[in-house]
Amino acid sequence: MLESLVGFAALLALILLRVPIAFAMGLVGTVGFAYMVNWHAALAMIGTVTYETGLAYTLSVVPLFILMGNFVTRAGLSQELYDAANAFLGHRKGGLAMATVVACGGFSAVCGSSLATAATMARVSMPSMKRFGYSDSLAAGSVAAGGTLGILIPPSVILVLYGIMTEQNIGQLFMAGVLPGLLGILLYLGAVRATTWLNPKAGPPGDRMPWSERLRALRGVWGVIVLFLLVMGGIYGGIFTPTEAAGIGAGGAFLFTLARRKLTWASLSEILVQSVRTTAMIFSVLIGALMFSNFINIADLPTVLTNWVQSMDLSPLMVLMFVIAVYLVLGCILESLSMILLTVPVFYPMIAELVFPGVPPEMVLIWFGIVVVVVTEISLITPPVGLNVFVLRGVMPEVSTGTIFKGVTPFWIADIIRLGLLIAFPAFATLLPTLMG
């Protein structure tokens, strides 16, 4: 137990010294493992973890979904999604902000990255909102909050990695994220409505479009809707595995981009290089996290935590509140991927031993995964770090950080409401996985 605490302290110290998180976790994990066993075993662990992670068949889903997202982004889908959402919502108060949230949700369904969603949709939606006189806080807040949907609405790279680390069915995790993702969109729309009710000048209504233009706007997104339904429908119906679905999605996205005449040899090379870089970053963090996880496991921290919870006779809900509090604190210093890879191996054995009302035993870790991702979404837009906020700050240097944080306040309040509903009514996450083919 003491060794684990020293390891966590050393890891946080390295992170504060700005050592890359992948190297920090790998270094602490290796040294800790050597201390607990010996250096020969620790050096052998480095080779084994790196080799097995690089060759893991289940992890091939990660680069394929990243490639799918990059192809669809190159096809210009973000603009079409925004135009289609704006055609139906733009005439309402705060309609452009609502359209941004809906477009972010749609883009998340083929992207899987919060940061990419926020950065892409900022370039698409901010000029329109500025032109119609939207306040900087509402405009930036809707983009930052909408971007967080990228790690929940499937296909989500975060859910893939969670499923691999906890040995859960990735298809069930994807389906578990659908209803909470849709609930998030609805609550974000409510946050926009509340903002414009308190300050009507923050989001003035635009022009109402005739139905002919609305239907025309939908034509631009039919291809990606078909692609999403094919991938998720195939997983839900048990027709193919998530890895096969990722391959079909990447191939379909390639054809989608090719059909739009958006693909050249130069752009194809750029897409492939960008996908490789993103994949390499994720795998580096994952390998470091697995090394650190090996050290934590051999130090017996998960067992000690489980025994401590049982000895304290705490209710499962109190344990969950403690875990959520830890995630909210860590969200102040860590980004989402690192935080989940670092903490899940510690907490999931303890959660798996608990019985939660309304959650079937076989669905506890599926439900917990969605709870963790929703808490991570909150950390992406709350001070002092709020990674999505700083991504927007880089895209829009003319908007101050304080203004963006002010704008996201109604949205993280909406996220807290969603988290409460997800804990009170676990069926939001467990219903679709239970019905899967």
C-alpha angles and dihedrals in degrees: 000000000000091000090054093051091049088049092052091048091050091048093052090047091054091048091051087051086057096247106158109265094236093055093041093055093042093049096047091043093051096045091044092049090049090051093050096042118001140288094260091058091044094053090046088052091057092057095042096049093045093047097045094044093050092050098040109129093206091056092058085084089073100065091038094056090043089052091049091053093048092050093050092046090053089050089065095245094147093067093047092049091051092047092050093048091045091052090062101033108024096092093062127086105275088008096144090052089048090049089051092054093048092046090050089053091050093046090049089058090069102024109050095198127102095199094049091047093051095045094046097045091046090062091047104042107028096072091054094047092048090050092054093048101255117166114257091236096056093041095049093038093055092051095046093047095042089052092061089068088074094082095048111036106077138286087053123167090204091057090048092055092044090052092051094048094048096035092239128148107270092205091056090048090052092051091045089059096055102077095039088049092052089045088053091053092050093048091048089053087052089051090054090048092050091050093052091045090056093041114018091185091062093075116014116193121256132215120301111242121219118247092252090063092044092055090045090054090055091059091073094061103040092097096057092043089056090047093051093046091048094051099041095035090053092051093044093048093047091241094130139000124258090256091053089044090054090053092048090047093050091047092047092048090051091053090044091054092043092051090054090054091237096124125093130160089258094050091044090054090048092050093050094046092048091049091050092050093050092046092049091051093050094046091048091054091044093051091049090048092050091052090050089046091054090054092048092049095048088048085056095230096146091052092047091050092048092050091046092053091049092048092049090052091221119171116251089246092056090050090051091050089053091051092048090051090053091052093050091052094046089048087069092066108020134059120237102262095048093044094053095043090049099047108030095074088054099047108032097071088054094047092047090061094056130087116222122194112254095011118109109229092242090053099049096098092042090054092043090053091057091046090052092050092049090051088049089052089056091052090053092067105029126093145286095033110007097165095204089055092057092046088057090045088059093048094043108032091169091068115076122234090239091055092052093048089050090051095051095051096092089047098054088047086056088049091054089052089051091049090052091050091048091053094043094044109030090177088084086074103026103045101078096040090052091055096046121127 
